[in-house]
């Protein structure tokens, strides 16, 4: 189990349901696109007192009301 107080003291930010705009946390979880997190978008955030590796690029899309690639693919499959 992660030491949540130590993470908060180190400046790990909290992500809220408001930040996710009603979406599930799995939508913005890091997919390790580069394999090492060297993409520049990976950060760690707390959500419900659990640490998550978050993709800031995906989070930005969700907050702007844009669809992530998975959402676009699911929409294409529904319309096919």
PyMOL commands that set and color helices and strands:
alter all, ss='L'
color gray80, all
select helices_A, chain A and resi 4-9+17-20+25-27+56-64+69-79
alter helices_A, ss='H'
color red, helices_A
select strands_A, chain A and resi 13-14+42-47+50-55
alter strands_A, ss='S'
color yellow, strands_A
deselect
rebuild
show_as cartoon
